Amino acid sequence: MDLFEFQGKELFKRHGIPVPRGIIAQTPESARAATEILGGSSVVKVQVQIGGRGKGGGVVLADSPDDAEAAAERMLAEGFGGRRVTRVLVEERLAIAQEFYAAILLDRATGTDLAMVAAEGGVDIEELARTKPEALRRLHIDPEIGIHPYHLRGLTGALPPEARDLVENILAGLYDVLTREDATLVEVNPLVLLQDGRVFALDAKVTIDDNALFRQPELEMFKSVHPIDPVEFRAREAGLQYVKLDGQVGIIGNGAGLVMSTLDLVQQAGAGAANFLDVGGGASADSIATSLEVVLSDPNVRSVLVNIFGGITRCDLVAEGLLEALERIAPAVRIVVRLDGTNADEGRRILEDARHPVIVPVQTMLEAAKRAAELAEGAAA
Amino acid sequence: MSILVDDTTKVVVSGITGREGTFHALRNRAYGTQVVAGVTPGKAGQDVQGIPVFDTIADAVDATGANTSLIFVPARFATEAILEAADSELRLIVCITEGIPVRDMARTASYLRGKPSTLVGPNCPGVISPGRSNVGIIPGEICAPGRVGLVSRSGTLTYQIVHELTQRGIGQSTCVGMGGDPVHGIGFLESLALFNWDPETDLVVMIGEIGGDDEERAAEYIAQEMTKPVIGYIAGFTAPPGKRMGHAGAIITGSRGTAQAKAEALELAGVQVGRTPTEVAALVEAVLS
């Protein structure tokens, strides 16, 4: 789960990392009021979980409450990067002397934590990492040992001497966020040295491990402010992995790898997938029925491809689930079904006996992709 | 020979009295695997259709000579089962459990470094050497004994490709489902190295997917060390690009991670990459004939 900047900063504060004074606003009027409280000027920052805000007009320096109100109004009305925006963060303006970069993340290549610090921060950090890799100090930290003062000294070695102690404290705080809040990424860009000598985290990017939410009940609450599509919500409640895409072939499969492969095959057959849907292991008749309803709720869908390779999942239950769903809904599109693996013969027989007019049984995955693509094209024409 | 599991494998199942644990322990035994013990704290002295249950792995090892751990316990207790198995110095630990917090896994992986145990998983389908031993949840009936090694990050996609091989009469020495979690035990690299030394493996199929850079690192190994042909498959050419948070991930992986980058890295290393599971099986057939 990716946190919004204001949520990340909430965690930063808890772990002693200095952040600018800020107020969350959900209306232009409250952005104005917040700016008045902050002394008449502010920075208005759109709250979305994607990068590129600075370059894309998502961060506005407001010289007056009027400016702040106008900026908030635009952000809330227009959204950002194609996403709906429900909140802006209104922060105090600070006099910045220098910008740095700091991040700690779980490095999957080594299974250890990787801390990185650069004396140059800002929007071009990836460019810097490519062209001047030595400018980015990197250190791996064994999660069994944790972060130690010698790590901190090593990481901050290229920073201005007057900033080093403060940045070391912040890095220790970031490591705390990583380990105590079950984060997999904490990133501050920029980390700023102010003209008065203080060091602040001007931004906060934090990703929390979904698998650990059971022991982080407070973070689970952060989830509720995320705007979520009702169809995706329904899928999630049923334990389905569903992602909407823009093609016309609805996809249902079991296992992420097999579903991704199915998407690829549909494209090779000349069509596009309307979604990614993984029913997971041990799918029941009920979850198959819900999957079909979720996929068919997308008006762009012109055909559906069900691709199941039964391991834990039993193909007879999948077949029953499909027929059950078809009693509840009468789709206007054909459903291509390919079953293999555990109880595949029973599953195929159930479909054959039912002779349902919308079901098109096929033998192989390749054939299924071709047939579904043809049907989508035929239906669209 | 085969790798990781064979006729000498003796399995102790952690979580054997749970629904999944019972089902798969019995299924593995029915396949011919020596499932010699189970562990569920507080249930020592019971048995699951003749498989004795112990309170600890150490007790199970003392009583039965188990040398391989198979783990089905829930996510919040699973790393403890891995540590327990490592402390009993079992040679192989296969963790099927999905949903383990990644920090728990990072600490566990750190502890395992330098220990004699090999970990497979977590969040994986397990390991099968067809005709000899099945440790995990891969359906035995889709496999056949033979000389193709297979290693994969995926579950059902593995079954698909194994199935296509078996249908063409191409059997497998060992199939390794390494799992897709960010921090995991055995990877492509270690599996390829084991297959490279296994006299009963002639060719290796590796099945990757988007994310991470395990495939790219495997490609470097293949180019330098691998003496046997490798056929590859990568899923996710059309998968939606994950929304990206921050720069840190991009800084450490660069352009790695996409299906395109992985396929290109493998091809540069001399690996033939099939565009569909069917093409993978056809490539294997062509190389072997």
Interface residues (C-beta under 8 A of the other chain):
Chain A: D2 Q49 I50 G51 Y101 A103 L105 L106 D107 R108 A109 G111 T112 D113 L114 M116 I125 E126 A129 R130 L136 D142 P143 E144 T179 D182 T184 L185 E187 N189 K205 T207 D209 N211 A212 F214 R215 V243 L245 G253 N254 G255 A256 G257 L258 M260 S261 L263 D264 L265 V266 Q267 Q268 G272 A273 F276 G281 F309 G310 G311 I312 D340 G341 T342 T364 M365 L366
Chain B: A75 R76 G99 I100 P101 V102 R103 D104 M105 A106 R107 A109 S110 Y111 P125 I137 I138 P139 I142 S152 R153 S154 G155 T156 L157 T158 Y159 Q160 H163 G180 P182 V183 I207 E209 I210 G212 D213 D214 R217 Y233 A235 G236 F237 T238 A239 P240 K243 R244 M245 G246 H247 A248 G249 A250 I251 I252 G254 A259 R275 T276 P277 T278
